[in-house]
Amino acid sequence: PKRPPIPHIEIYEGKSVFYSVRRMEEFRGHDLIIVGGGDSALDWTLNLQPVAKSVTLVHRRPEFRAAPDSVNKMYAMQEMKELDFQVGQVAGLSGADGQLSSATIKGPSGDIEVPCTRMLPFFGLTMKLGPIAEWGLNLHENLIPVDTEKFQTSVPGIFAVGDINWYPGKLKLILSGFHEVALMAQAAKRIVSPGERIVFQYTTSSTSLQKKLGVAG
């Protein structure tokens, strides 16, 4: 996850600042600030509102990159004072021993102090290769080039699919990822089981697949 540019936020990470929700109960009875303008921020604002003591959503502008239905629900809940929405940015945090007590929000009308004992920043993900960068793979601007027949990297037997790979015309879409995985799996199977015939099965007609998926009629 991308760490937001909030001074000393690392002091609170893992104790009162979290980048994902593992258990909703961890937020019960807390003054929660959620930062972001995408689907994750809006979804958790709506889902945690009945659990938290208070919920404040903070985004730098009143327009969102989230599903319109979620945005409309958020504004309706704000109208009914079930949650608060602040246009601005979190400029500072206060607390002790890793436990938050409040946050400073810098908005169009100046700074305001908001009670905060839990924070969820949703600023997207950072693409970092980590140890993969030492594997000797060819790289293209911190991405891994692949062929579009097998989605194999420059090292035979190592494949890359999804946002981590690169090829001309690459689209970072879930739909594209499914296509890449299907071709990659076929190529990997041929390495693992050379000479073995690959049998295609379809969920609409294969009783064995339907049974595995628990949809056998």
N, C-alpha and C positions, 0 to 999 in steps of 0.2 A: 504493500500500500504506500501511496505517496504521503509523506509527512508534511502537514501544512506548515507554512512559515510563521508559527506562533512561538515567541520566545519561551524557552525552557519547557516546552511541551514534553520533552523526553523524560523529565523528572516524574511525570504522571502516567506515562505509558505503562500499560499492564496492570495498573492499580485503579485508576479512575478515568483514563483515556484509553479507548479501545477502537480498533479499526474493523471489527466485525462483531456480530452478535452470535454467541454460542448458546447462551441460555437467556431467555427473556427475563427470567426471575432475578438475574443479576442486576436488573435495572428497576426492580420494584421499589417504590417509595423514594426514589431518588429524583433530584432536580436535574433533568437531562437536557443537554444542548446537543443538537445534531447539526453538523455543518456540511453543506453541499447543495447541489441543485439538480442531481440526477435521480434516476429511479431508486437507487439504494437509499438515498437520503429521504426521499418522499415516502417510500414503502415503510421504512422503519419509524418515521415520524408517526404515521397512521397506526402501525401495529403496536408501538410501545406507548402510545398515548393512554390507553386504559390501564397500563401497568405502572408507569412512572408517576411520581408526585406532581411533576410539571414537565412539560416539553416545550423547548424553544428551538425553532428551526432558524438557522442563520444562512443566508445566501447573499452574495454580493449584488444581486439585482432581482427584481420581482419576476423576471422571466425564468423558466425552468427548462431543463432538457429531460423531462420526465413525462410519463403518460398523462395526457390531459385530464383523465378521470381522477387520477391521484392528486393532481394540482387543484382541481375543483373541490375535492373532498377536504384538502388541507385548508383552503380559503374559507370553506363553509364552517369548519371546526374553529378556525380563528375568529370568525364572525360570532360564533356562539361562546367564545372565550374558553374553549376546551384546550387550546394550545396557543402559543405565541409565535409569530413570524417576524423576524427582524431583518431588514435589508442592511447589509454591512459585512464586516469581517471581525473575527475574533482577534483582538489585538493583544490580549494579555490574560494570564491565568493567576489565580491566587489559591493558596492552600498550604498544607504542611505534611511532611512525611509521605509524599506521593498521593495524598488525598485532596482532591479539589474542594474548594468552598464557593468560589465564584469565578466569573469570567467577565472581561471587559470587551464590549462590542462597540466597534467604531462604525457609526452610521452617518447618514447624511446630516443629521441634526446634532452630531457630537457623540461623545462617549457615554455609554450607560453600563452600569454594573448589574449583572444578572446572577442570581443564585445558581450554582452548578456543582453537583457532586459526581456527575458522570458526563462524559463527552464522547460522541461518535463522529469523527471527521470522515467524510467520504469524498476523497479527492482523486479517486481513480488508482490505477496501478502503475508502478515503475517497472519498465522492462530492464531487468538486470540478468545477465547470463550466469553470473556466479562462476562456479568451477567449470562450467561448460566452455567458458572462454579459453580454458587451458587444454582443451581436447585436440587442438590442432585442426579445427574445422575452418574452412574459409568463411569469412564474415563480410557482411555488407551493412555498414552503418549500424553496428551492434545487432544485426539480424543475421539469420543463417540462410544462405542461398540454397535452394533445392531444385532438382529437376521436377518437371510437372507430370512425368510419367509415373514415377515411384515415390516422389517426395523424399528422395534420398539426398543426404548431404554430400559434401566432397569426400567423406570417408565412407567407403562401402559398409553397409550394415547399420549405419546410424541414420535415422530418419528424423524429420522435423515437420510438425503440422501445427496449424493455428497461428496465433499472432507472432510467434517466435521466428517464423520462417519468412523468406523473401523470394519472389520471382516476379518477372515483368507482368504487370496487370494485377498484382495481388490486391484482393479485397478483404479487409478484416471483418468478415461477417461469419456468424455461426453457420449459416448455410454453406459457405465456402469451406469451413472447417470440416463439416460432415463429408463433403466430397473428397477433401484431402485425406482424411482418415481411411475412407473406403479404399482408395488406390494404394495408400501406404500399407494397409493391412494385407492386401493381396501380394504386394512385393515382399513383405516380411515373411509371409507364409511360405513363399517359394524358397526363401533362404533357409528357414527352419525345417521344411519338409521338401527337399529337392526331388523333383520327379513325381511327386504326389499330385493326383488330379484334384483340382479344386471344384467342389460341387456348390453351385449357387442354390440357395433356398430363399423362399419369399414368405413373409409372415402371413400373407393372404391365403397361401395354399399349403404350406408345410405344417403338418400336424406336430412334428417334433419340435419345431420352433415355437409354435403356439403353446405347447405343453411347458416348455422352458420358461416362457413368458407368463404362464399362468392364465392364458386366455383361451385355452382349449374349450371348444363348445361341445 
